[in-house]
Amino acid sequence: MTVHGRKTFFLVNDQVRQNAIEMVRHAAPESVVTVTPKTRSNEQNAKIHAMLSDLARSDLTWAGKRRSMEEWKALIISGHAVATKHGGEVVPGIEGEFVAIRESSATMTVSRAASLIEYLQAFCAAHGVELRDTRYGGFTEPSAPPADAAAVSTPPAQNPMDAAATPSAADTGGDEEAGASVPVEKAAHGELSAPASEPDDEDKAKIRRMLMEECITNMLRDATSEPAAERLGKIDKGEHIWKGELPYHHGFVEKVAETARRIAAKPGDKAKARDYLLAKVA
């Protein structure tokens, strides 16, 4: 198989290095390979395009059809501009069409690009888009444990999918809506402010919550996918991937995987299981 197209890798570990070697091994004749020191702006640009590539490869549609990477880029940058109150303008085009005049990602500051990445991550999480290409390229290197990691570790609790068990008020803090993905929904619908160039503890906690919610969405989707015979294999694979994504919350990932396996045999309980798991997201 000959590989065409452009791919950027950040050599954060041996696995990503091997991915890059395989890409070179199967590259089309006369391809050009460049190895350079990492710069922050280049990393942000590559991460944005990796996520946009994942969006384009997903089954998500917009305005009734699947979109290319460039179309998603225009949609995301436009949405982010409105969400962060940077405005924009829709003007008549040269041939009578309408054109949205928005900012260019190429001219964004580091802080502005960080805000766009956060918005894009939240959008993908809210719509169940699996960021496989983003992980493959090495953009999800585990970070240091968050200062409040203990506060979000999974407490021992009865899984409601066990016989005769249901979520209680204690599990949800006394509120049926306690598990709702408020941070993701706010981010996906524009209630974001541009973060500082270095994320603070609050930003890290927000990203961690988004990842935990994405973990729930993806694994429950695998648990109800077709063909049914492949569900458990997908869940096992997802558990392995998400332990890498959430290295300090393996207990949480194991709880999601355990629940997903039960849902694989009883898909009708998916909504109840989702509510139960979301209540575990701090």
C-alpha positions in Angstrom: 0.0 0.0 0.0 1.4 3.4 -1.0 0.6 6.3 1.2 -0.2 9.7 -0.3 -1.0 13.0 1.5 0.6 14.9 4.3 1.0 13.8 7.9 2.8 15.4 10.8 4.1 13.4 13.8 5.3 14.6 17.2 7.8 12.1 18.5 6.6 12.0 22.1 7.1 8.2 22.5 8.4 5.1 20.7 5.0 4.2 19.4 4.6 7.5 17.5 8.1 7.2 16.3 7.2 3.8 14.8 4.1 5.3 13.3 6.3 7.8 11.5 8.7 5.2 10.3 5.8 3.2 8.8 4.5 6.3 7.1 7.9 6.9 5.5 8.2 3.2 4.6 5.0 3.3 2.6 5.3 6.9 1.2 4.7 7.5 -2.5 7.7 7.8 -4.7 9.4 11.3 -4.6 7.7 12.2 -1.3 9.6 14.7 0.8 10.4 14.0 4.5 11.4 16.8 6.8 12.4 16.4 10.4 12.6 19.6 12.5 12.6 20.6 16.1 9.1 21.2 17.5 7.7 24.7 17.8 4.6 25.5 19.7 2.8 27.2 16.8 3.6 24.3 14.4 2.3 21.8 17.0 -0.9 23.7 17.4 -1.5 23.9 13.7 -0.8 20.2 13.3 -3.1 19.3 16.1 -5.9 21.4 14.7 -5.6 19.7 11.3 -5.4 16.2 12.9 -8.7 16.9 14.7 -10.3 18.3 11.5 -9.1 15.2 9.7 -10.9 13.0 12.3 -14.0 15.1 11.8 -13.9 14.7 8.1 -13.5 10.9 8.4 -16.3 10.6 10.9 -20.0 9.9 10.0 -21.0 13.3 11.4 -23.0 15.4 9.0 -23.7 19.1 8.8 -26.5 20.7 6.9 -27.5 17.3 5.6 -24.2 16.0 4.3 -20.7 14.9 5.4 -18.1 17.6 5.1 -14.5 17.7 3.9 -11.7 18.8 6.2 -11.6 22.2 4.7 -15.3 22.6 5.1 -15.1 21.6 8.7 -12.3 24.0 9.2 -14.4 26.9 7.9 -17.3 25.8 10.1 -15.2 25.4 13.3 -13.3 28.7 12.8 -16.5 30.5 12.2 -18.3 29.0 15.2 -15.3 29.7 17.4 -15.1 33.3 16.3 -18.8 33.8 17.2 -18.4 31.9 20.4 -15.6 34.0 21.6 -17.2 37.2 20.4 -14.7 38.0 17.7 -17.5 38.6 15.3 -17.3 38.3 11.6 -19.1 39.5 8.5 -21.2 37.9 5.8 -21.0 39.9 2.6 -22.3 39.5 -1.0 -19.7 37.7 -3.1 -18.5 38.7 -6.6 -21.0 36.5 -8.3 -23.9 37.3 -6.1 -23.2 34.5 -3.5 -22.8 35.1 0.2 -19.4 34.8 1.8 -18.5 34.6 5.5 -15.4 36.8 6.3 -13.7 35.2 9.3 -10.3 35.2 10.8 -7.5 33.0 9.5 -6.0 30.3 11.7 -2.6 31.1 10.2 -2.6 34.5 11.9 -3.8 33.4 15.3 -1.7 34.0 18.4 -0.7 31.0 20.6 -3.4 31.9 23.0 -6.0 32.3 20.3 -5.0 28.9 18.7 -5.2 27.3 22.2 -8.8 28.6 22.5 -9.7 27.2 19.0 -8.2 23.8 20.0 -10.3 23.7 23.2 -13.4 24.6 21.2 -12.7 21.9 18.6 -12.1 19.3 21.3 -15.3 20.1 22.9 -17.2 20.0 19.7 -15.8 16.6 18.8 -16.6 15.3 22.3 -20.2 16.6 22.2 -20.8 14.9 18.9 -19.1 11.6 19.7 -16.3 12.0 17.1 -13.4 9.6 17.9 -10.0 11.4 17.6 -8.1 8.5 16.3 -5.8 10.4 13.9 -5.1 12.9 16.7 -4.0 10.1 19.0 -2.0 8.4 16.2 0.0 11.5 15.5 1.0 11.8 19.2 -1.0 14.8 20.1 -2.4 13.3 23.3 0.8 12.8 25.3 -0.2 12.2 29.0 0.3 15.4 31.1 1.3 15.7 34.7 -1.4 14.7 37.2 -3.9 17.6 37.8 -3.8 19.2 41.2 -7.3 18.1 41.9 -6.9 14.6 40.5 -8.1 13.0 43.8 -11.3 14.9 43.6 -12.3 13.3 40.3 -11.1 9.7 41.0 -13.9 7.2 40.7 -15.5 6.4 44.1 -16.5 2.8 44.7 -20.2 2.6 43.8 -22.8 0.0 42.8 -23.1 -0.2 39.0 -26.8 0.3 38.2 -26.5 -2.3 35.5 -26.0 -5.0 38.3 -29.1 -6.9 39.2 -31.8 -4.8 40.9 -29.6 -1.7 41.2 -30.5 1.8 40.1 -28.7 5.2 40.4 -29.5 6.9 43.7 -29.6 10.5 44.8 -26.3 9.9 46.5 -24.7 8.9 43.1 -25.9 12.1 41.5 -25.6 14.6 44.3 -29.4 14.7 44.7 -29.9 16.0 41.2 -31.1 13.9 38.3 -29.2 16.3 36.0 -25.9 16.2 37.9 -24.3 14.0 35.3 -25.1 16.3 32.3 -22.2 17.3 30.2 -22.5 21.0 30.9 -18.8 21.9 30.2 -18.9 20.2 26.8 -22.2 21.7 25.8 -21.1 25.2 26.8 -17.9 24.8 24.8 -19.6 23.3 21.8 -22.2 26.1 21.7 -19.9 29.0 22.2 -19.7 29.8 25.9 -15.9 29.8 25.9 -13.3 32.5 26.6 -9.8 32.4 25.1 -7.5 30.6 27.6 -4.1 31.9 28.6 -1.1 30.5 26.6 -0.5 28.0 29.5 -3.7 26.3 30.7 -4.4 26.8 34.4 -5.8 24.1 36.7 -9.4 25.1 35.8 -8.6 24.6 32.1 -7.0 21.2 32.8 -10.0 20.1 34.7 -12.3 21.2 31.9 -10.3 19.2 29.3 -10.2 16.2 31.6 -14.0 16.3 32.0 -14.4 16.6 28.2 -12.2 13.5 27.7 -14.1 11.5 30.4 -17.4 12.4 28.7 -16.0 11.4 25.3 -14.8 8.1 26.8 -18.4 7.4 27.9 -19.9 8.4 24.6 -17.5 6.3 22.5 -17.6 3.2 24.6 -21.4 3.1 24.9 -21.6 3.6 21.1 -19.3 0.6 20.6 -21.5 -1.4 23.1 -24.5 -0.9 20.8 -22.8 -1.0 17.4 -23.4 -3.6 14.7 -22.5 -6.4 14.2 -23.2 -7.4 17.8 -20.5 -10.1 17.7 -17.8 -7.4 17.5 -19.0 -5.3 20.4 -16.9 -6.8 23.2 -13.8 -6.6 21.0 -14.4 -2.9 20.4 -15.0 -2.3 24.1 -11.7 -4.1 25.0 -9.8 -2.0 22.5 -11.5 1.2 23.7 -10.6 0.5 27.3 -6.9 0.2 26.3 -7.0 3.4 24.3 -8.8 5.4 27.0 -6.4 4.2 29.7 -3.8 6.0 27.6 -5.9 9.1 27.2 -6.8 9.2 31.0 -3.6 7.8 32.6 -4.5 9.0 36.1 -8.1 7.7 36.0 -7.9 4.0 35.1 -10.6 3.2 37.7 -13.0 5.5 35.9 -12.1 3.9 32.5 -12.6 0.4 33.9 -16.0 1.4 35.3 -17.1 2.7 31.9 -15.8 -0.5 30.2 -17.6 -2.7 32.7 -20.8 -0.9 32.2 -20.4 -1.0 28.4 -20.0 -4.7 28.4 -23.3 -5.1 30.2 -24.9 -2.7 27.7 -23.6 -4.9 24.9 -25.9 -7.6 26.1 -28.8 -5.3 27.0 -28.7 -2.2 24.7 -32.0 -0.9 25.9 -30.4 0.3 29.2 -27.9 2.6 27.3 -29.6 5.8 28.4 -29.7 4.8 32.1 -26.1 3.7 31.9 -25.0 7.0 30.4 -26.7 9.0 33.1 -25.0 6.8 35.8 -21.5 7.2 34.2 -21.9 11.0 33.6 -22.6 11.3 37.4 -19.1 10.0 37.9 -17.6 12.9 35.9 -16.6 15.7 38.3 
